[in-house]
Amino acid sequence: LFEMSEQEPRDFCLAFCSRGLPSTFGRASCCGTLESYPSSSPIWFVESDDPNLTSVLERLEDIKKSNTLLLQQLKRLICDLCRLYNLPQHPDVEMLDQPLPAGQNGTTEEVTSEEEEEEDMGEDIEDLDHYDMKEEEPVDGKKSEDEGIEKENLAILEKIRKNQRQDHLNGAVSGSVQASDRLMKELRDIYRSQSYKTGIYSVELVNDSLYEWHVKLLKVDPDSPLHSDLQVLKEKEGVEYILLNFSFKDNFPFDPPFVRVVSPVLTGGYVLGGGALCMELLTKQGWSSAYSIESVIMQINATLVKGKARVQFGANKNQYNLARAQQSYKSLVQIHEKNVLPQELYTKHSQYSVLV
């Protein structure tokens, strides 16, 4: 009746399915809110505009909190969806009323033992045991999920989750579950990283959007001319960092982020017109969904130094803008598709930019 696919230790998706019905039939998902379960309720949202499905999820709020809240919500969801689509209720649904074993604290060993005892009871029951394990893991895993993250950054993550929940309730969903899950993971990894904690770079969400980041490169190679230029920039303008803008699409991580320099205006460093970056890993051909955002940030830092980037003092700051950066990136991709090496790419595109 339900299919489960693990996104992260605390996140999962549930798909309501039945033979003879279209694949898009009644999908409901729960994600990103099990870190503090059962002290706070799971957040459910539906991947459909059907108001009937929205009403089904709203009724889940009526269930009183308990140590089996997630199981009770699951039972209510199954029963209501079966009634909504005139389907017979699966008899195994009643098993969700069974009490948890005495003294169970959500340990993996106890749940695994329960699975072994009931292996002969059929595939559906095994699925329920598997579900129990997924319910309990986040409780034990919360500390490890939060470990190494400062309180102010944990507050940011919590704010994002609350905003996502409100957006779903208001029907104003932006992005995709897949992209949001991955970006939350990337953000958590960054908050834990030593490079972030030691001030090599910083990250700030633009208008609290998970899909647009401002990244400040605060430290570059101290032996590089760029480092010296940033020291001068600090004396003149009180700014000693390079500001980057990262924007992500709904199909991230399968497409790379669009990255551009916002300020200061740079020469060299493989920076193109409008602030776009000439880097193979930022193109579809050179990108891999396995790349982490921190690795991209650190690679950009190294590439600017390697390309002998310099601050262009006195330059018109308006020359760096999104529209021009997108046009430069489009030209970059067109040339790259002809299998031109990155260095040749940069040379050709730089000449083109100068002529324009």
C-alpha positions as CSV (number, residue, x, y, z in Angstrom):
1,L,0.0,0.0,0.0
2,F,2.9,2.3,0.8
3,E,6.3,2.6,-0.7
4,M,9.2,4.1,1.3
5,S,12.4,5.6,0.1
6,E,14.9,7.0,2.5
7,Q,16.2,10.5,1.7
8,E,18.2,11.0,4.9
9,P,18.3,9.3,8.3
10,R,15.4,11.6,9.5
11,D,13.6,12.2,6.2
12,F,11.4,9.8,4.2
13,C,8.8,9.9,1.5
14,L,5.6,7.8,1.4
15,A,3.7,7.1,-1.8
16,F,0.1,5.9,-1.7
17,C,-0.2,3.3,-4.5
18,S,-2.8,0.9,-5.8
19,R,-3.0,-1.4,-8.9
20,G,-5.0,0.0,-11.7
21,L,-4.5,3.6,-10.7
22,P,-2.2,6.1,-12.4
23,S,1.3,6.5,-11.0
24,T,0.5,10.1,-10.0
25,F,-2.4,8.9,-7.8
26,G,-2.5,10.4,-4.3
27,R,1.1,11.0,-3.3
28,A,1.8,12.2,0.2
29,S,5.3,12.9,1.7
30,C,6.8,13.6,5.1
31,C,10.3,15.0,5.2
32,G,12.7,17.1,7.3
33,T,10.8,17.2,10.6
34,L,11.7,14.0,12.5
35,E,14.8,15.4,14.2
36,S,12.9,16.2,17.4
37,Y,10.2,13.5,17.1
38,P,8.2,12.7,19.2
39,S,8.5,16.0,21.1
40,S,7.3,17.8,18.0
41,S,4.9,16.4,15.4
42,P,6.0,15.3,11.9
43,I,5.3,17.7,9.1
44,W,3.3,16.3,6.2
45,F,2.7,17.8,2.8
46,V,1.1,16.4,-0.4
47,E,2.6,16.5,-3.9
48,S,-0.7,17.4,-5.5
49,D,-3.1,20.3,-5.9
50,D,-6.0,18.1,-5.1
51,P,-7.9,19.8,-2.2
52,N,-9.2,16.4,-1.0
53,L,-5.7,15.3,-0.3
54,T,-4.9,18.5,1.5
55,S,-7.9,17.9,3.7
56,V,-6.7,14.4,4.5
57,L,-3.4,15.8,5.8
58,E,-5.1,18.5,7.8
59,R,-7.0,15.9,9.8
60,L,-3.7,14.4,11.0
61,E,-3.3,17.4,13.3
62,D,-6.3,16.2,15.3
63,I,-4.3,13.2,16.6
64,K,-3.0,13.6,20.1
65,K,0.8,13.4,20.7
66,S,2.1,10.1,22.0
67,N,5.1,7.9,21.6
68,T,3.3,6.2,18.6
69,L,2.2,9.5,17.0
70,L,3.8,8.7,13.7
71,L,2.2,5.2,13.5
72,Q,-1.2,6.7,14.4
73,Q,-0.9,9.3,11.7
74,L,0.1,6.7,9.2
75,K,-2.9,4.6,10.1
76,R,-5.2,7.6,9.8
77,L,-3.6,8.5,6.4
78,I,-4.1,5.0,5.0
79,C,-7.7,4.8,6.2
80,D,-8.7,8.2,4.9
81,L,-7.0,7.7,1.5
82,C,-8.7,4.3,1.1
83,R,-12.1,5.9,1.9
84,L,-11.4,8.8,-0.5
85,Y,-10.7,6.5,-3.4
86,N,-13.2,3.8,-2.5
87,L,-10.5,1.2,-1.8
88,P,-10.7,-1.7,0.7
89,Q,-8.6,-1.2,3.8
90,H,-5.6,-3.5,4.0
91,P,-6.0,-5.8,7.1
92,D,-2.4,-5.2,8.2
93,V,-3.3,-1.6,8.9
94,E,-4.6,-2.7,12.3
95,M,-1.1,-3.7,13.3
96,L,-0.2,-0.1,13.6
97,D,-2.2,-0.1,16.8
98,Q,0.1,-2.6,18.5
99,P,2.0,-1.0,21.4
100,L,5.7,-0.6,21.2
101,P,7.8,-3.1,23.2
102,A,8.3,-2.2,26.9
103,G,11.4,-0.1,27.5
104,Q,11.9,0.5,23.8
105,N,14.0,3.7,23.4
106,G,14.3,3.6,19.6
107,T,17.4,1.5,19.4
108,T,18.2,-0.1,16.2
109,E,19.1,-3.4,17.9
110,E,15.6,-3.8,19.4
111,V,13.8,-3.0,16.1
112,T,16.1,-5.3,14.1
113,S,15.4,-8.1,16.6
114,E,11.6,-7.6,16.1
115,E,12.1,-7.9,12.4
116,E,13.9,-11.2,12.7
117,E,11.2,-12.6,14.9
118,E,8.5,-11.8,12.3
119,E,10.2,-12.7,9.1
120,D,7.7,-15.5,8.5
121,M,4.7,-13.2,8.7
122,G,5.0,-11.9,5.2
123,E,6.4,-9.0,3.2
124,D,3.8,-6.5,4.3
125,I,4.6,-7.0,8.0
126,E,8.3,-6.8,7.2
127,D,7.6,-3.4,5.6
128,L,6.0,-2.3,8.8
129,D,9.0,-3.4,10.9
130,H,11.2,-1.5,8.5
131,Y,9.0,1.5,9.0
132,D,9.3,1.3,12.8
133,M,13.1,1.4,12.4
134,K,12.9,4.5,10.3
135,E,10.7,6.1,12.9
136,E,13.1,5.4,15.7
137,E,16.4,6.1,14.0
138,P,16.0,9.9,14.0
139,V,15.6,10.1,17.8
140,D,19.0,8.4,18.3
141,G,20.5,10.2,15.3
142,K,19.5,13.7,16.3
143,K,22.6,14.3,18.4
144,S,24.9,13.2,15.6
145,E,22.9,15.3,13.1
146,D,23.3,18.4,15.2
147,E,26.8,17.6,16.5
148,G,29.3,20.2,15.5
149,I,26.8,22.8,14.5
150,E,26.6,26.1,16.4
151,K,23.3,27.1,18.0
152,E,22.8,30.1,15.7
153,N,23.2,27.8,12.7
154,L,20.8,25.2,14.2
155,A,18.3,28.1,14.5
156,I,18.7,28.9,10.8
157,L,18.0,25.3,9.9
158,E,15.0,25.2,12.1
159,K,13.7,28.4,10.6
160,I,14.0,26.9,7.1
161,R,12.0,23.9,8.1
162,K,9.3,26.0,9.6
163,N,9.2,28.2,6.5
164,Q,8.9,25.1,4.3
165,R,6.1,23.8,6.4
166,Q,4.2,27.1,6.2
167,D,4.7,27.3,2.4
168,H,3.3,23.8,2.0
169,L,0.3,24.6,4.1
170,N,-0.3,27.8,2.1
171,G,0.1,26.0,-1.2
172,A,3.1,28.2,-2.1
173,V,5.7,25.5,-2.5
174,S,8.9,26.5,-4.2
175,G,11.6,24.1,-5.4
176,S,11.4,20.3,-5.1
177,V,11.6,17.8,-2.3
178,Q,14.8,16.3,-3.7
179,A,16.6,19.6,-4.1
180,S,15.4,20.9,-0.7
181,D,16.6,17.8,1.0
182,R,20.0,17.9,-0.7
183,L,20.5,21.6,0.0
184,M,19.6,21.1,3.7
185,K,22.2,18.4,3.8
186,E,24.8,20.7,2.1
187,L,24.0,23.5,4.5
188,R,24.4,21.2,7.6
189,D,27.7,19.9,6.2
190,I,29.0,23.4,5.7
191,Y,28.0,24.4,9.2
192,R,30.1,21.5,10.5
193,S,33.1,22.0,8.3
194,Q,36.4,23.4,9.6
195,S,36.8,25.7,6.6
196,Y,33.6,27.4,7.5
197,K,34.4,27.5,11.3
198,T,37.9,28.9,10.7
199,G,36.5,31.7,8.6
200,I,37.7,30.8,5.1
201,Y,34.3,31.5,3.8
202,S,30.8,32.3,5.1
203,V,27.3,31.5,3.8
204,E,24.1,33.5,4.1
205,L,20.7,32.7,2.6
206,V,19.2,35.4,0.4
207,N,15.8,36.3,1.8
208,D,15.8,33.1,3.8
209,S,15.6,31.1,0.5
210,L,17.3,27.7,0.4
211,Y,17.7,28.2,-3.3
212,E,19.9,31.3,-3.3
213,W,23.0,31.8,-1.2
214,H,25.5,34.6,-0.7
215,V,29.0,33.1,-0.2
216,K,31.8,35.4,1.0
217,L,35.4,34.3,0.4
218,L,37.0,35.7,3.5
219,K,40.5,34.2,3.1
220,V,42.6,33.5,0.0
221,D,46.2,32.4,-0.4
222,P,48.1,34.9,1.7
223,D,51.0,34.9,-0.8
224,S,48.8,35.8,-3.7
225,P,48.4,39.3,-5.3
226,L,44.6,38.9,-4.7
227,H,45.2,38.7,-1.0
228,S,47.2,42.0,-1.1
229,D,44.4,43.6,-3.2
230,L,41.8,42.6,-0.6
231,Q,43.8,44.2,2.1
232,V,43.9,47.4,0.1
233,L,40.2,47.1,-0.5
234,K,39.6,46.8,3.2
235,E,41.5,50.1,3.8
236,K,39.6,51.9,1.1
237,E,36.1,50.5,1.4
238,G,36.0,48.5,4.6
239,V,35.4,45.3,2.6
240,E,37.9,42.4,2.6
241,Y,36.0,39.6,0.9
242,I,34.8,38.4,-2.5
243,L,31.0,38.0,-2.6
244,L,29.6,35.2,-4.7
245,N,26.0,34.4,-5.5
246,F,24.9,30.8,-5.8
247,S,21.5,30.0,-7.2
248,F,20.0,26.5,-7.4
249,K,17.3,25.0,-9.6
250,D,14.6,22.5,-8.7
251,N,16.6,19.6,-10.3
252,F,19.7,20.2,-8.2
253,P,22.0,18.2,-7.6
254,F,21.7,16.9,-11.1
255,D,22.3,20.3,-12.5
256,P,25.1,22.6,-11.2
257,P,24.4,25.8,-9.3
258,F,24.7,29.0,-11.2
259,V,27.6,30.9,-9.6
260,R,28.7,34.5,-10.3
261,V,30.9,37.1,-8.6
262,V,28.9,40.0,-7.2
263,S,31.8,42.1,-5.9
264,P,34.4,43.4,-6.2
265,V,35.1,43.7,-9.9
266,L,38.0,41.4,-10.8
267,T,40.3,41.0,-13.7
268,G,41.8,37.6,-14.5
269,G,40.9,34.6,-12.3
270,Y,38.7,33.1,-15.1
271,V,36.0,35.7,-14.3
272,L,33.9,36.5,-17.3
273,G,31.6,39.4,-18.2
274,G,28.9,40.1,-15.6
275,G,30.8,38.1,-13.0
276,A,30.2,34.6,-14.5
277,L,32.9,32.0,-13.8
278,C,34.7,30.0,-16.5
279,M,34.9,26.7,-14.7
280,E,34.2,23.3,-16.3
281,L,32.7,21.9,-13.1
282,L,30.0,24.6,-13.3
283,T,28.8,23.3,-16.6
284,K,26.5,20.3,-17.2
285,Q,29.2,18.4,-18.9
286,G,31.7,18.9,-16.1
287,W,29.3,18.7,-13.1
288,S,28.7,15.6,-11.0
289,S,25.8,15.3,-8.5
290,A,28.4,13.9,-6.1
291,Y,30.1,17.2,-5.7
292,S,29.5,19.0,-2.4
293,I,28.9,22.7,-2.4
294,E,31.8,23.2,0.0
295,S,34.2,21.6,-2.5
296,V,32.8,23.9,-5.2
297,I,33.4,27.0,-2.9
298,M,37.0,25.9,-2.2
299,Q,37.7,25.1,-5.8
300,I,36.5,28.6,-6.8
301,N,38.8,30.1,-4.2
302,A,41.7,28.2,-5.6
303,T,40.8,29.0,-9.2
304,L,40.7,32.7,-8.6
305,V,44.2,32.6,-7.2
306,K,45.5,30.2,-9.9
307,G,44.1,32.5,-12.6
308,K,45.9,35.5,-11.0
309,A,42.7,37.4,-10.2
310,R,43.1,41.0,-9.2
311,V,40.7,43.6,-7.8
312,Q,40.0,46.2,-10.4
313,F,39.9,49.4,-8.3
314,G,37.8,52.2,-9.6
315,A,35.8,49.9,-11.9
316,N,32.1,50.5,-12.6
317,K,30.4,48.2,-10.1
318,N,27.3,48.0,-12.2
319,Q,29.1,45.9,-14.8
320,Y,28.5,42.8,-12.6
321,N,24.8,41.9,-12.9
322,L,22.8,38.7,-13.2
323,A,21.6,39.3,-16.8
324,R,25.1,39.8,-18.2
325,A,26.5,37.0,-16.2
326,Q,23.8,34.6,-17.6
327,Q,24.6,35.7,-21.1
328,S,28.4,35.1,-20.5
329,Y,27.6,31.7,-19.1
330,K,25.4,30.8,-22.1
331,S,28.2,31.7,-24.5
332,L,30.6,29.7,-22.3
333,V,28.5,26.6,-22.5
334,Q,28.1,26.9,-26.2
335,I,31.8,27.1,-26.7
336,H,32.4,24.3,-24.1
337,E,30.1,22.0,-26.1
338,K,32.6,22.2,-28.9
339,N,35.2,20.5,-26.6
340,V,37.3,23.6,-26.2
341,L,39.8,23.4,-23.3
342,P,39.0,25.6,-20.3
343,Q,42.1,27.9,-20.9
344,E,41.2,28.4,-24.6
345,L,37.6,28.9,-23.5
346,Y,38.5,31.7,-21.2
347,T,40.8,33.4,-23.8
348,K,38.2,33.3,-26.5
349,H,35.4,34.5,-24.3
350,S,37.6,37.3,-22.7
351,Q,38.4,38.6,-26.2
352,Y,34.7,38.5,-27.1
353,S,33.8,40.4,-23.9
354,V,36.4,43.1,-24.6
355,L,35.1,43.6,-28.2
356,V,31.5,43.9,-26.8
